[in-house]
Amino acid sequence: MSVAKVRARAACLLLLASASLGSSHRLEAQDAAHYQTDFTRDEFAARRARVYDAIGRDGIAVVQGASGVPGFSVFRQSNEFYYLCGVESAHGYLLLNGRARTTTLYLPHRDAARERNEGKMLAAEDSVLLKQLTGVDAVRPLEQMAQDLTGADLLRPPAMVLHTPLAPMETGNDSRDELLAAQARAASDPWEGRPSREAHFVQLVQQRFPQLTVRDLSPTLDAMRTIKSPAEIAVIRRATQLAGLGIMEAMRSTAAGVYEYQLDAAAKYVYYLNGARGDGYASIIGGGTNAFMGHYFRKSDALRDGDLVLMDYAPDVRYYTSDVTRIWPVNGTFSPAQKALYEYIVAYRDALFRYIKPGVTSDEVLDRAAADMRQYLVGKTFASPAHKRAVEEGLVFRGHFQHPVGMAVHDVGRVRGVPLQAGMVFTIDPMIWIPEERLYIRIEDVALVTADGVENLSGFVPSSIADVQRTIAEPGLVQQHPPVPPTGKGGVRK
């Protein structure tokens, strides 16, 4: 079935679902419950089939969805739950039975009062619709999951093994590495000490069903998410397109006296104008020595003539993101010293991309690119011994080949130290540090491994000196729509 037919069918089913809610007024588009249109039910079913294969006939898997959000926050489903069914209702669970090779989706009951305020939400009462949309075998109210865990001979000796993700849940502009660091900080706080949501779930399972042995499902899901499907690549490509366009708009808006946060605003305009739901991660925009801090996020300083400004930013586009970085001169022209360092970084980027293809490893790519760059440096001069030392140290640095990208900016799975495969998406991020000047130079692009090579998804974003300087010279949003000065009284200036 074509994508267009699948989407048309999904739209019809959603309209039918709205009719079944008992509404007596004329059906409008706003009455339809939301469901994603990027992935077909067959793709979700294939993903769940891989989980069945991984857990085997003696295994069951339970995947938690995200909890509800407080106040006026906008709910975002957990990446793993969305990856397996695409449902964006809070407090959902999936139970995958390896013996029967069936999946049951558990959701809360319909909350009519909340729907009057927020719109239709998929609930347990939408069983028929949800089975048609997602391909799951059954949909039950949330309170029935405990009964189902005791049924179907799951607890009779030998009891089934329960697989559930133990890694922290990604629910927004967060990544596994940052979430683990946050857990460690919380564990170090003697006044907090609360278990993670994943640990709490395991505690409940072991208290209520001691017959079940619990194993970590995260490695299985991580491996699956490492290789992106064509549908996933299409969404990542869109996120990368918007990331690049946002950075280009920031380039145009750059001038001495413009604030770092105003470049963030220019990019955000592009993102939201084109349907992004928010940030893939907090923007990193640092002018001058602020860029030396790799994850600088305050964005409170004005840009200064003669400095470089670094921008690393991408949006959240329907549960997928990107990771693109550029650095450019605030005054629009690279100085000779800046030019020599910047051209080295661009050449290193090109050398790394030259060797990416299926079957090679990150180490092979790094080694071959470094050999090319040694030849590049023959006869090159730099402004100071510190600059020369930095580029030479760059030849042995292994972090130029960076991390996977997908549902998280630092996505799960391994791309370093393993043979590359078609469908892997990761960043190439050549970088150097000059501590004596608190200077950090890098650019970052998104690599997609193809059947016979590699595609630079962000290759359209200006990186040559001529293209960068040309883009900076173009009219920018910040200048066309300057910020409103404060009045001191909270009103409109007279």
N, C-alpha and C positions, 0 to 999 in steps of 0.2 A: 504494500500500500504506500502511495506517495506521501511525502510530508504534508502536502497541502490537504490531501484527503483525510489524513489523521487529524490535522488541526480542525478541519471542518467538522469531523465527527465528534471531536472533543467539545467543540462549541455547542453542537446540538445537544449532546448529553448534558452539558451544564445547564442549558436552558430547560431541559426536561426536569432536571433536579430541582430547579427553582419552582417549577410548576407543582412539584410534589410537596412543597413546603406548606401548602395550604393557603397561599396568597390568593385573595379574591380580586385583586386589582389587575389591570392590564400589565402583562409581562414586559419589563424593560431590560435593556442590557445590564443595568446596574444591579438587577436582581440575581444575576448568575454568580454562583460561588466561583472563586478563582482557582484555576489549576494551570500549571505550567504547560508550555507548548513547545519546548525545545527538544524533548525526548519522547520517543514513542513508548507505548506499553511493552512492545517487544524488547526494546533496549533494557528497560527495567527488569523484565523477566529474565533476560540473559544474565544480567548482573546477579540476580538472586540465584540463578542456577549455578553460577560459579561459587557462591557461598555454600550451596548444598554439597557441591563436589569437595569443597575444602573441609567441611565439618564431618562429612561421611554419614553413614547410616546410624551411627550411635550418637549423633550430635544434634542439638538444637541450638539456635542462635536467637538472642534477644537484642535488638538495637533500639536504644532510647531516642526519642525525638527531644527537641528542646522544650524547656519549661515555658510557661507564659511569661510575659514581660510586664513590669509595673507601670502604672500611670499611663502616660501618653507615648511611651516608647513603642516603636514599630517592631513587631515580631519578625524574627528571622529563624528559619528552621536550621537544625544542625546539619552539617555537611553530609555526614554518613547516612542519616535518615533520608535526607533528600535524594542522595545518590541511589538509594535502593527503591524509592517509590515516588518521589516528587511531590508528596503531600506537605502542605505548609500549615497544618493545624498544630496547635500547641498540645503538649502532654500526650503525644502519640507513641506507640510502641509497635515494633514488628517482631513477630515470632516465626522463625523459619525452621521447619521440621525437616531434618536431613533424611529421616527414614521415609516419610511420606512425600517428601519434596513438595511441600505446600507452605504457603505463607499466609499468616493471619495478621491483619492490621487492626490495632486497638486504638479507639479514639474516644474522647469524652462525648457526652450527649449534647444535643443541640442546646445552645444558650440563646433563646429567642430575644431576651432583653438586650443582650450584648449585640446581637445581629441588627437590632433596630438602630443602634448607634454606629456600628462599624461595617455593616454589610454582611452578606452571607458567608458562612464558614463551613467547610466540609466537616461533617460530624458522623458519629456512629449510625445515625439514621439514614445516611446516604449510602448504604451498603451496596445497592445495585449499581449506582453510578460509580462508586469508587472501584469496584471490581472491574467495571468496564474500562475505566481510565487507566488504572495502574496494573491490571492483570493479577492482583492478589487473589487468593482463593476464597478468603472469607474476611468479613469486617464485623467486629464485635465491639460492644461497649467496653470501656477501660476496665471496669470492675470484674470482668469475666476472665481476665488474663490469668489470675491465680488459679481459678478452677481449671483452665485449660492446661496449665503446667502440671496439674496432678492427673490429668486425663490421658487418654490414648496410650496408656502403658508407659508413659514417660518416666515414672518413678519406680516401676517394678524392677527388681534386680535382673540384670545389671542396669542401673538407672542411666538415662541418657547424660551425656556431657553437655553442659551449658556453656556456649561461647558468647561472650559479650565484649564490646570494646572497653578496654581499660585505659586507653589514652584519653586525655582531656578533650571534651567536646568542642568543636569549632562552631561558633554560632554568629560570627560577624567578621569584623576586620581584625581577626586574630589568626595566629598560626601555632602549630604544635609546640615549636621551640619556645615561644613567648609564654604560652599557657603553662608549660612545665616549669618555667622559671617563676611564674606567678604562684604556682602551687608550692614551690620550694620556699618562697618568701612568706606565704601564709603559714606554712608549717613551722617557720622560725618564729612566728609571733605567738608567745605563750598565752595571749588573751584571745586568740582565734582558735586554732587547732581543729577546725571542722574538717571532716573528710570531704574529698571531692564527691561530686554527684555520682561518678562511676563507682568509687569505693563504697559509697552509701548503698547503691543498688546491690552490689555484691554482698554486703553485710545483710541486707534484707533477704536476699535469695538464700544465703547460708543459714539464716535463722529459721526461715519458713520451710525450706526444702533442703535439709542437710544431706539428703541422698545425692544431690547433684554436685558433680565436680565442675568447678568454674575454670574456664580457660579464656585467654585473651584473643578476641577476634580482630583487634586492630591490625596486626601484621597482615592478615588476609585482605582486609579492606584497603590497607595502604598499597599493597602490591597491585590490586585491581585498579586503583586510582592513578597509578604511575603511568599506565598506557592510556592515552586519551582516545576516545572514539571520534569519528568524523563529526558527530553532533557536538561533542565537547569542544573540539578544535574550533568549530564555527563560533561558539560563544566566546572562547578565549581570543579568537581573532578580533571579534567585535570589541572586547574589553581593551585589547592592545591598540586598536584603531583609536578609540576614545582617549586612551592614555596619551598616545602620541599627539593627537589634536589638542588635548589640554595643555601639554607641555609647549607645543608650538604657540598657543595663545599666550602662555606665560612669557615666552621669549619676546613676543611682540609688545607685551606690556612692560618689559623691563626698562628701567631708567634709574639713574641715581635719584635717591629720595623716595622711590616706591618701596613700600613695605613688603617683607616676605609674605605676610598673610594676604596681601593683595594679589600676588601671583597665584596663591592657593585659590582665591576667589575666582580668578580668571579661568583656571582649569575646572573648577567646580561648575561654573556656568556651562562649559562644554559638556561635562558629564551629565548633568541633570537635564539639559536641553535635549540630549539624545537618549534619555530613558534609563540612565544608570540609577541604582537605588541608593548609592552612597559611596563611601570610600572602601576600596579594597584593603587599605591600610592607611594609617595617619600619614599625611603627606610629609615628606622630608624636603624642606626648602631652606637652604642655608647660604647666606651671603658671606663672603670673606672667610674668616676663621670659624664661623659657625658651621661651615660645611665639614670641618675637621671632625666633628662629632657625627659618627655614622648614622645615628638615628635621631638627630636633632629634630624636635617637633614644635618648639615654641613659636617660631615664625613671627617674632615681635620686633625685629630690628629693620631699620631702613637700609636699603642697598646703597653701596658707596662706589663712587667713580674709581676705576682702577682695579676693583675686586672682581673675582669670579663669583657666580652664584650657581649652586648645584640644586637640581630638582629631581626627586625620585617619587613618583606618584602614579597611581592607577585606580580606576573605579571598580566598584562591585557591580557587575553586569549579570543579573540573573544567576547568582551563586558562583560566578567565576570571576577571576580578576587577571591582572597582568603585572608586569614589573619593569618599568622603563625609566631610565635615568639619563639626563643630559646635564652638561655644565657649560656655561657661556659667560662672556664678559659683560659686566653691567653697562659699560659705556658703548657696547656694540662692536668693539674692535679688540682682538687679541693682541697683547703686547708680544714682542719677540720672545721673551722668556716663557710666557703662557703658551704661545704658539708651539714652541718646541716640545713642551710636555704634553700638550693636548694632541698633537699629531702622533706622538709615540703611542698614546692610549688608543687612538683610532686605528692605527696600524696593528696594534696588538689584537684589538677586536676582530679585525679582518683576518689576521693570521689564525686565530682560534676557529673562526667559522670555516676556514679553508679545510679543516681536517675532520669536521663532524660528519659522521655517516653511520649507518647501522653496522654493528659488529665491533667498532673500536671502543676504547674506554676513555674516560676522562683523562687518565694519566697519559695515554698516547697522544691525545689532542694537545694537552699542555706541553708535553715534551717537544712535539713537532713545531708548535707555535713558538716556543722559546728559542728553538734553533733558528727559525726564521728571523726572530727579533734580534738575535745576536748579530746576524748579518745586517739587519736594518741599522743597528747602532754604529756600524763601521763608518767612520768619517763624520758622525753627527756630533755637534757641539751643544752644550747647555749653559745656562746663565751662571751657574755656580757649581762648586763641588757637591753641595747638598743635592742639587737637582740630578747631577750625574749619578750619584750614589743611589738615589731613589729609583731611577730607571734600571740600574743594574740589579738592584734587589728585586725589582719586578720580574726579572727573568727566572727567579727561583720560587716566587710566590705561587702557591697552589690554589688560591682562592679565586683566581680569575674565572674558573669554571665553577658556577655557583649551584643554585638550588632548584628543585622542581617548582613549577608554577601551575596552578589550576584552580581548585575551589578555595585554596588559600594562597597567599602570596609566597610564603615558604611552605609549599605543598608537601604532603606526605609522600613516602616512597623514596627509592634510591635511584640516583642517576650517576653518582660518582662511584668509581671502583667496580662497575659492572658493565658488560657490553651494552652499548646503546641499541635501542630498538625503535623502529618506526612508531610514532605516536607519543614518544616522550617529549615533554615541553619543559624547558629549563632556561635559566638566565646565563648569559655570558657577560662578565662584569669585570673587565680589566681595571686595575686601580693601583695607585701609588700614593705613598705618604711622604711628606717632607716636614718632619717635626720641628725643625729649626724655624720654619715660617708658619707652622700650623696650617699647612696647605695639603689638601686632599683632592686628587684628580681622578675622576672615573667617569665612564659611561656604561650603560647597561642595556642589553638587548635581549629579546625573547627568541630562543631557538626552538624550532619544531623539527624533530628528526623525521625525514620522509623515507619512502621506500628505497631511494637511491642516494640520499644526501641530506641536506638541511635547508630550511627556509628561515630567514630572519623576519619574523612577523612584525618587528618594529623597524625594519630597515628604511621605511619611508620617512622616519623622523630625522630631521636634519642632523648630520654629524660632521660633514666636511666643513672646514672653516668658511668657505665661500657661502655654503647654504645656511649655516648658522648665522653669519653676519647679515646675510640678505633677509632672513626671517626677522631678526631683531629690528631691522630698519622699517619693517612694515607697521602700519597703524595697529595699536593695541586696544583692548577693551578698557583697560584701566584709564587710559588717556581719553577715550571716547566717552566714557561714563565715569567721570572722576568721583571720588568719595564725597559725601555730603559733610561739610564742616559742622562741628557741634554748635548749638545755639546757646548753650548754658542754661536754657530753661525747658528743654525737652520739646519745644515746639518747632514750627517751620520758620526758617529765617525770613525776616521781612526784607 
